[in-house]
Amino acid sequence: MTNKAFWAQKLRSAIKAADSGPSENDLAGAPILNYWRPHVTRHGAPILWGMASGHPRLAEGWITTSQLVAIDVDRAWARTASRWYVLAQPFSAYEAKIAKGLGMEEAPSGFVQVDLPGYRPLDDVSLLGQLLMAWRDRIRQDDTGGD
């Protein structure tokens, strides 16, 4: 199986799992992503970046996830090609914490800039939803051999 075929299968499986939603066990064993922020790769794939704890393969600290296929901010979970994540505080909470430490009443959007080469931050969750729908359509189209 080629690397492309392997990831296509992972994405299909992840989408199927996300459509069913996580079980209590899925989330109980999932890593926690704190101060998370959506980003987009140069190929248009959505990912999450944040401070991970409890990840089975990565040390605690700042990570980028595999491709994001679903997110439910209200229920505090995300599904990537590789696994479920429990979402803790968004990056905007980290920005607010820094602003407060500097004596500011509130942090303007984009107050803290972090450069992740090859990625663009995406702070508008409604745009993230639209991007995820388009990304999932693209994955399905690739499965059917469409352009």
C-alpha positions in Angstrom: 0.0 0.0 0.0 1.4 3.4 -1.0 1.7 6.2 1.6 -1.0 8.1 -0.2 -3.4 5.1 -0.1 -2.5 4.5 3.6 -3.5 8.1 4.5 -6.6 8.0 2.3 -7.7 4.9 4.2 -7.0 6.6 7.6 -9.0 9.6 6.6 -11.9 7.5 5.4 -11.9 5.6 8.7 -11.6 8.8 10.7 -14.5 10.5 8.9 -16.7 7.4 9.5 -15.7 7.5 13.2 -16.3 11.2 13.5 -19.8 10.9 11.8 -20.7 8.5 14.6 -19.2 10.7 17.3 -16.8 9.6 20.1 -17.8 7.2 22.8 -17.0 7.8 26.4 -14.1 5.4 26.1 -12.7 7.2 23.0 -12.5 10.4 25.0 -11.3 8.8 28.2 -8.2 7.5 26.4 -7.7 10.6 24.2 -4.9 13.1 24.5 -5.8 16.5 25.8 -5.1 19.5 23.5 -4.8 22.8 25.4 -4.4 26.2 23.9 -5.4 24.8 20.6 -5.7 26.7 17.4 -6.8 25.5 14.0 -4.4 25.9 11.1 -4.4 25.2 7.4 -1.6 23.5 5.5 -0.4 24.9 2.2 -2.4 22.1 0.6 -5.7 23.2 2.3 -5.8 20.5 4.9 -7.0 21.6 8.3 -5.0 20.6 11.4 -4.9 21.6 15.0 -1.9 23.0 16.9 -1.7 23.1 20.6 -0.2 21.9 23.9 -0.8 18.2 24.1 -0.7 16.0 27.2 -1.4 12.2 27.3 -0.5 11.6 23.7 0.5 8.0 23.1 3.4 8.8 20.7 4.5 12.3 21.4 6.1 14.0 24.4 4.0 16.6 26.2 4.3 20.0 24.6 3.3 21.9 21.5 2.3 19.7 18.6 0.6 19.8 15.2 -2.0 17.1 14.7 -2.6 15.0 11.7 -5.4 16.2 9.3 -8.5 17.3 11.1 -11.8 15.7 9.9 -14.2 16.9 12.5 -14.5 19.2 15.5 -17.2 19.9 18.1 -16.1 22.9 20.2 -19.3 22.7 22.3 -18.6 19.1 23.2 -14.9 19.7 23.5 -13.6 17.0 21.0 -11.8 16.8 17.7 -11.1 13.9 15.4 -8.0 13.8 13.2 -6.9 11.1 10.8 -5.0 9.5 13.6 -7.1 9.9 16.8 -9.6 11.6 19.0 -8.6 14.7 21.1 -10.2 16.2 24.1 -10.2 20.0 23.6 -9.3 22.1 26.6 -8.9 25.9 26.4 -8.6 27.5 22.9 -5.5 29.6 22.0 -7.6 32.7 22.6 -7.6 31.9 26.3 -3.8 31.8 26.2 -3.8 35.2 24.5 -6.1 36.6 27.2 -3.8 35.3 29.9 -0.8 37.0 28.3 -2.8 40.2 27.8 -3.9 40.2 31.5 -0.3 39.8 32.5 0.6 42.9 30.5 -2.2 44.8 32.2 -4.6 44.8 29.2 -8.3 44.3 29.7 -8.7 42.1 26.7 -6.5 40.6 24.0 -7.4 41.6 20.4 -7.7 38.8 17.9 -4.3 37.7 16.7 -2.6 39.4 19.7 -0.1 36.6 20.0 1.5 35.5 16.7 3.2 32.1 16.4 4.9 31.3 13.1 4.4 27.7 12.0 6.2 27.4 8.7 3.9 25.8 6.1 0.7 26.6 8.1 -1.8 29.5 8.4 -3.8 30.1 11.5 -7.5 30.0 11.3 -9.2 31.6 14.3 -12.8 31.8 12.9 -14.5 28.6 13.9 -17.3 29.1 11.4 -14.7 29.3 8.6 -13.2 26.1 10.1 -16.5 24.4 9.7 -16.8 25.4 6.0 -13.2 24.4 5.4 -13.8 21.0 7.0 -16.8 20.4 4.8 -14.8 21.3 1.7 -11.9 19.1 2.9 -14.1 16.1 3.5 -15.8 16.6 0.0 -12.3 16.7 -1.5 -11.4 13.4 0.2 -14.6 11.8 -1.0 -14.0 13.2 -4.5 -10.5 11.7 -4.5 -12.0 8.3 -3.5 -14.3 8.4 -6.5 -11.6 9.5 -8.9 -13.0 12.9 -9.4 -11.0 16.0 -10.1 
